[in-house]
Amino acid sequence: MMLFGVDISTYQRNVNYKLASQEVEFAIIRIGYGREENQKDDQFENHYKGFRECGVPVGIYEYSYAKDAAGAKKEAEMVLRWLGGRELELPIFYDLEENSVYQTGRQNVTEIAKTFCDAIKAKGYRAGVYANSNWWSNRLEKSDYDYVWCADWGTTQPTCDIWQFGGGAINYKRDRHVDGIGICDQNYMLRNIINEVAPQKPKDDKGDTFVVTMTMLQEGATGREVKSLQILCNGLGFNCGSVDGIYGPKTKAGVMAAQKAFKIGVDGIAGPVTWNRLLKG
């Protein structure tokens, strides 16, 4: 089943996130457009906070101007600085559109994209590439990247993880307006990649093992994954109390202590970034 989502930036203002969340199942938000501090998208904080407070899974994208691998690395570093260790349910995508970059050829474009993705993944985030069908056919190889976001505004579904099927005024599949947002780019997630991670198998205090899929957990959650979280935190000295599978105030406090120590976003919510840091020890 396809999931419906939007990608938005500074061009979408005064968003009614609560109304939008009745239809929007995921959002990919522009964090910036380059490698300078002042190139952060001025609506990123509003969009990130607004959608996450409504329970909409969020990813981000960076519009690239890099013309070589060194520039791509600097853009990745700035993205990570802007993000500040905060949680994401979807990957960080590298938006490749500039014609001047396209003209540098397949080898250079590939090196640019891989450099950015490698720098992002080194910090525990998932990474992918956004480009239109022409770029994917002539400058990029889909099999080279973990996540493929393809812009194709025709009516034939491309092979990818996320399909941007509507761009601004061009939309052959749905109304170009989204309630609560207005006119915006629209997407289908063709394969559910929300919080997708490789399973891990930590041992509990009795030596048993069980799978951790790094599902987003917060206060009020219960079950075996909460036990996994408690085991990991307690083992690293972040006291969550008893390993009882109940995400209560003490577990939240332990998670927040871990997040503070790891210098990632301190919100008491255990998402992929928090899980990855706990598993690394």
C-alpha positions in Angstrom: 0.0 0.0 0.0 1.4 3.4 -1.0 1.7 6.1 1.6 1.0 9.7 0.7 3.4 12.5 1.7 4.6 16.0 0.9 8.0 17.7 0.6 8.0 21.3 1.7 10.3 24.2 2.3 10.3 28.0 2.9 7.7 28.3 0.1 5.0 26.7 2.4 4.2 29.0 5.2 1.5 29.2 7.9 0.9 25.5 7.6 -2.0 24.0 9.6 -0.1 20.9 10.6 -3.0 19.3 12.5 -5.3 19.6 9.4 -2.6 18.4 7.1 -1.8 15.4 9.3 -5.3 14.1 8.6 -4.1 13.3 5.0 -0.3 13.5 5.0 1.3 10.2 6.1 5.0 11.5 5.9 6.8 14.7 5.3 10.2 15.5 3.9 11.4 18.9 4.9 14.1 21.1 3.3 16.7 21.8 5.9 18.9 24.1 3.7 20.4 24.8 0.3 24.2 24.9 0.5 27.0 24.8 3.0 26.8 28.3 4.6 25.2 28.9 8.0 22.8 31.4 6.6 21.5 29.0 4.0 19.3 27.1 6.5 15.7 27.0 5.4 13.8 29.6 7.4 10.8 27.4 7.8 12.6 24.2 8.8 12.1 24.5 12.5 8.4 25.2 12.1 7.9 22.3 9.8 9.9 19.8 11.8 8.2 20.7 15.1 4.7 21.0 13.6 4.7 17.6 11.8 6.4 15.7 14.6 4.0 17.0 17.2 1.1 15.7 15.0 2.8 12.3 14.8 3.7 12.5 11.1 7.0 10.7 10.3 9.7 13.2 9.1 12.7 13.1 6.8 14.8 16.0 5.5 16.5 17.1 2.3 19.4 19.3 1.4 19.4 21.2 -1.9 22.9 20.8 -3.3 25.1 23.3 -5.1 28.3 21.2 -4.6 30.4 20.8 -7.8 32.9 18.3 -6.3 33.3 15.8 -3.4 34.9 18.4 -1.1 31.8 20.6 -1.5 29.5 17.7 -0.8 31.3 16.9 2.4 30.9 20.5 3.6 27.2 20.4 2.8 26.8 17.2 4.8 28.7 18.8 7.7 26.4 21.8 7.7 23.3 19.6 7.5 24.4 17.7 10.5 25.1 20.9 12.4 21.7 22.3 11.6 20.0 19.0 12.6 21.9 18.9 15.9 21.3 15.2 16.6 17.6 15.3 16.3 15.5 12.2 15.5 14.2 11.4 12.0 11.9 8.7 11.0 13.0 8.9 7.3 16.4 9.3 5.6 18.3 12.5 4.9 18.1 13.0 1.1 20.5 14.9 -1.1 18.7 16.9 -3.7 20.6 17.0 -7.0 19.1 19.4 -9.5 21.6 22.0 -10.6 22.3 21.9 -14.3 25.9 23.2 -13.8 26.5 20.1 -11.7 24.8 17.8 -14.2 27.2 19.0 -16.8 30.3 17.8 -14.9 29.5 14.2 -15.9 28.4 10.9 -14.4 31.7 10.1 -12.5 31.8 13.4 -10.7 28.1 13.5 -9.9 28.4 9.9 -8.5 31.4 10.9 -6.3 29.4 14.0 -5.0 26.4 11.9 -4.1 28.4 9.1 -2.5 30.5 11.5 -0.5 27.4 13.2 1.0 25.7 10.0 1.8 28.8 8.4 3.4 29.2 11.5 5.7 25.6 11.3 6.8 25.6 7.6 7.4 28.8 7.9 9.5 26.8 9.9 12.0 24.1 7.3 12.4 21.5 8.6 10.0 20.2 7.0 6.9 20.9 8.7 3.6 19.4 8.7 0.1 19.4 10.8 -3.1 16.7 12.8 -4.8 16.8 13.5 -8.5 14.6 13.4 -11.5 14.3 10.6 -14.0 16.8 12.1 -16.4 19.5 12.3 -13.7 18.8 8.7 -12.6 19.1 7.5 -16.2 22.2 9.5 -17.2 24.1 10.6 -14.1 23.2 8.2 -11.2 22.8 4.5 -10.7 20.0 3.6 -8.4 21.7 0.5 -7.1 24.5 2.6 -5.7 22.3 4.2 -3.0 20.3 2.9 0.0 17.3 5.1 -0.7 16.1 6.4 -4.0 13.7 9.4 -4.3 12.7 10.0 -7.9 10.9 13.0 -9.4 8.8 11.9 -12.3 5.7 14.0 -13.0 4.2 11.7 -15.6 1.7 8.9 -15.0 4.0 5.9 -15.1 5.4 4.8 -11.7 9.2 4.7 -11.7 11.3 2.2 -9.7 12.2 3.9 -6.5 11.4 4.1 -2.8 9.7 7.5 -2.9 8.0 8.9 -6.1 7.5 12.6 -6.4 4.6 12.5 -8.8 3.4 16.1 -8.4 5.5 19.2 -8.5 3.8 22.5 -7.8 1.3 23.2 -10.6 1.9 19.8 -12.3 0.0 16.9 -10.9 -1.8 14.3 -13.0 -2.8 12.1 -10.1 -4.3 14.3 -7.3 -5.5 17.8 -6.6 -2.4 20.0 -6.5 -3.7 21.4 -3.1 -3.2 19.7 0.2 -5.5 20.7 3.0 -3.6 22.7 5.6 -0.7 23.4 3.3 -1.9 24.6 -0.1 0.0 23.9 -3.3 3.0 21.7 -2.7 5.1 18.9 -4.1 3.5 15.5 -3.5 4.8 12.0 -3.2 4.0 8.3 -2.8 6.2 6.1 -0.6 6.2 2.9 -2.7 8.0 0.8 0.0 7.6 1.5 3.7 10.9 2.8 4.8 9.7 4.6 8.0 12.2 3.8 10.8 13.6 1.0 8.7 16.8 -0.4 10.3 18.7 -3.7 10.4 17.6 -5.8 13.4 19.9 -6.0 16.4 20.0 -8.7 19.1 21.2 -7.4 22.5 21.2 -9.9 25.4 19.1 -9.4 28.4 20.2 -10.0 32.0 19.4 -13.7 31.7 21.4 -14.1 28.5 18.4 -14.4 26.3 18.3 -12.5 23.0 15.4 -10.7 21.2 15.2 -8.6 18.1 15.3 -4.8 18.3 13.9 -3.0 15.2 14.5 0.4 16.6 10.9 1.4 16.6 10.2 4.9 17.8 9.4 4.6 21.5 8.2 7.2 24.0 6.5 7.4 27.4 3.5 5.2 27.6 4.9 2.5 25.3 5.1 -1.1 26.6 6.5 -4.4 25.4 9.7 -6.3 24.6 11.3 -3.4 22.7 11.0 -1.2 25.8 12.8 -4.0 27.7 15.6 -3.8 25.1 15.8 -0.1 25.6 16.0 -0.4 29.3 18.7 -3.1 29.1 20.8 -1.0 26.8 20.5 2.2 28.9 21.1 0.4 32.2 24.1 -1.4 30.8 25.7 1.9 29.9 24.9 3.6 33.2 21.8 5.5 32.2 19.4 4.4 34.9 16.0 3.3 33.6 15.0 1.4 36.7 13.6 -2.1 36.5 13.6 -4.0 33.2 9.8 -4.3 33.1 8.9 -3.3 29.6 7.0 -0.2 30.7 8.2 3.2 29.3 7.5 5.3 32.4 9.0 8.5 33.8 12.2 6.6 35.0 12.8 5.1 31.6 12.3 8.5 30.0 14.8 10.1 32.4 17.3 7.4 31.5 16.9 8.0 27.8 17.2 11.7 28.3 20.4 11.2 30.3 21.8 9.1 27.4 20.8 11.7 24.8 22.5 14.4 26.8 25.7 12.4 27.2 25.7 11.5 23.5 25.0 15.2 22.5 22.0 14.4 20.5 18.5 15.9 20.7 17.2 15.6 24.3 13.5 14.8 24.1 13.1 11.5 25.9 11.9 9.8 22.7 14.0 6.8 21.5 14.2 6.9 17.8 16.8 5.5 15.3 19.6 8.0 16.3 19.2 7.2 20.0 19.0 3.5 19.3 22.2 3.6 17.1 24.1 5.5 19.8 23.1 3.1 22.5 24.0 0.1 20.4 27.4 1.5 19.7 28.0 1.9 23.5 
